């Protein structure tokens, strides 16, 4: 999970693709659900870059100030979604 947050989902998908067949269906569902989220630094960078191009400096600076909170909320939502999938995927 930490590698996904620092890099992106494609790096982790490439690494676990050789081992995913040995995981239980429950683990595969939870991992897949977490991996398809947007909780990583590159996504936050794309959001900030887009905002800097379409809104004024004051608004983009306001959004940039809350980058850690955006990343934390994305991680928490991803974990919550994976937890709900884990409840129902057996």
Steps between C-alpha positions, in 0.01 A plus 500: 500500500780739580665437164172580325467831683856607418508377140171402336269205456668373183832437674333293770279314251811400309668372815209298637384361166728197535373419851132592475392150393614360835286746700153413622205662320445714810854640491484555124178700537640719779832564325334575166257742659777688677720514190240666277474809720654841436686525830855569387738790451479499122122547504528787747764655273268474201218666694722789607647540152156512345374751754799727447412510132129578532454707817667808642809485721311566823271201448780266392710604801203429726462150354876438512500578870277198563694240301585287808133493597401407145747212501392383845132511409568308179687231693227473763226474239699232317547302819133537591392381157736203519366420847141495373600274213677279752177464693308367202757321283549154646 
